[in-house]
Amino acid sequence: MSGRVVHFEVPFDDPERARTFYGETFGWSFVEGPSKHHLSVQPGPVGDDGRPEERGAINGGLLRRESPSDRPMLTIEVDDLDAAMQRLESFGGQVVMPPQQVVGFGRTAYFKDTEGNLMGLWEPLGSAD
């Protein structure tokens, strides 16, 4: 299990206001997605494949806030999503969204930790083979 943070998500109420704030304040770049509910974020330099070029850097997204309780969320990479969910439950975590396929990329799931924080899990395509 790698355990690395590989993605972040920050909720927004107004997409243009959020884009302006993060773009002007931190110099982040954005990639339009197929939906007005999500903006892909590139906080630093990326290669032709869209992956961060700097060691330790991660990309993320801004997404429309669905609930007043929505908070920023981190996604943690694991080698085996099913095993990671069993392990986190054995230590008091709770799976809140079972694994879902992200076609061509891998699988994702969401959980709450013992403190009630919503977090994501990510299993890249081919890592559990």
C-alpha distance (Angstrom), angle and dihedral (degrees) to the residues before:
residue distance angle dihedral
M1 . . .
S2 3.80 . .
G3 3.82 96.4 .
R4 3.80 91.3 -163.5
V5 3.80 121.3 145.5
V6 3.81 102.4 -117.5
H7 3.82 105.0 167.9
F8 3.79 141.8 19.6
E9 3.79 134.2 -160.5
V10 3.80 127.3 -159.3
P11 3.83 119.8 -168.5
F12 3.82 121.0 -130.3
D13 3.79 136.0 -167.3
D14 3.81 95.5 -166.0
P15 3.83 114.9 31.1
E16 3.80 96.5 -158.9
R17 3.80 93.1 46.8
A18 3.83 90.7 50.0
R19 3.80 92.4 45.6
T20 3.80 91.2 50.5
F21 3.80 93.3 46.5
Y22 3.82 97.1 49.3
G23 3.80 94.4 35.6
E24 3.80 95.6 49.8
T25 3.81 97.2 35.2
F26 3.81 99.3 44.5
G27 3.81 105.0 12.7
W28 3.82 93.7 -115.8
S29 3.82 118.9 167.5
F30 3.79 123.0 -142.0
V31 3.78 134.5 -149.0
E32 3.78 117.7 -154.7
G33 3.77 113.3 -123.6
P34 3.78 129.0 -157.0
S35 3.81 89.5 -91.7
K36 3.80 135.6 57.7
H37 3.81 85.6 -138.4
H38 3.82 95.5 71.4
L39 3.79 137.1 42.8
S40 3.80 118.7 -172.2
V41 3.81 111.8 -132.5
Q42 3.78 127.5 -146.0
P43 3.80 105.9 -173.1
G44 3.80 93.4 -179.5
P45 3.79 143.0 12.8
V46 3.81 116.0 -43.4
G47 3.78 133.6 -166.6
D48 3.80 127.3 -123.8
D49 3.81 88.4 -83.5
G50 3.84 91.4 57.6
R51 3.81 93.4 -112.6
P52 3.81 120.7 131.5
E53 3.79 113.6 -94.6
E54 3.79 96.6 -155.0
R55 3.78 121.2 80.9
G56 3.80 111.8 -105.2
A57 3.80 94.5 13.2
I58 3.82 119.8 128.9
N59 3.78 135.0 -168.5
G60 3.77 124.0 -134.7
G61 3.74 145.2 165.1
L62 3.76 146.3 -109.9
L63 3.80 112.3 -134.5
R64 3.78 135.1 -175.5
R65 3.80 113.0 -91.6
E66 3.82 108.9 -114.2
S67 3.81 96.9 -176.6
P68 3.81 136.0 19.7
S69 3.80 87.3 -116.4
D70 3.83 94.2 58.7
R71 3.80 110.8 123.1
P72 3.81 135.4 179.6
M73 3.79 111.6 -74.5
L74 3.79 136.3 -156.8
T75 3.80 125.4 -147.8
I76 3.80 120.0 -145.3
E77 3.80 122.8 -153.9
V78 3.80 118.3 -129.9
D79 3.80 132.7 -179.8
D80 3.83 94.4 -136.4
L81 3.81 117.2 26.2
D82 3.81 95.6 -167.3
A83 3.82 93.0 50.7
A84 3.82 91.4 45.8
M85 3.82 91.4 53.0
Q86 3.81 91.3 50.2
R87 3.79 90.4 48.5
L88 3.80 95.5 48.4
E89 3.81 90.8 48.3
S90 3.81 89.9 51.4
F91 3.82 88.1 58.0
G92 3.81 95.3 47.8
G93 3.81 102.3 -87.4
Q94 3.80 122.0 132.9
V95 3.81 127.6 -138.4
V96 3.81 107.8 -133.9
M97 3.82 99.3 174.2
P98 3.80 119.4 28.1
P99 3.80 120.3 -136.2
Q100 3.77 116.8 -59.9
Q101 3.78 126.9 -171.2
V102 3.80 118.6 -117.9
V103 3.79 96.9 -159.2
G104 3.78 113.0 -120.7
F105 3.82 94.6 3.9
G106 3.82 113.6 56.5
R107 3.79 141.3 -93.4
T108 3.78 133.3 -56.3
A109 3.81 137.6 -166.4
Y110 3.81 136.3 172.6
F111 3.79 130.1 -132.9
K112 3.77 141.6 173.8
D113 3.76 118.0 -125.9
T114 3.81 123.6 -139.3
E115 3.82 89.1 -85.8
G116 3.81 94.0 55.3
N117 3.82 95.7 -105.4
L118 3.79 116.4 146.7
M119 3.81 111.5 -128.9
G120 3.79 136.4 171.3
L121 3.79 132.7 -128.3
W122 3.79 123.5 -152.4
E123 3.80 129.0 -165.5
P124 3.81 111.0 -173.1
L125 3.78 117.1 -136.0
G126 3.80 110.7 -82.3
S127 3.80 97.5 11.8
A128 3.83 95.9 111.5
D129 3.83 94.4 46.9
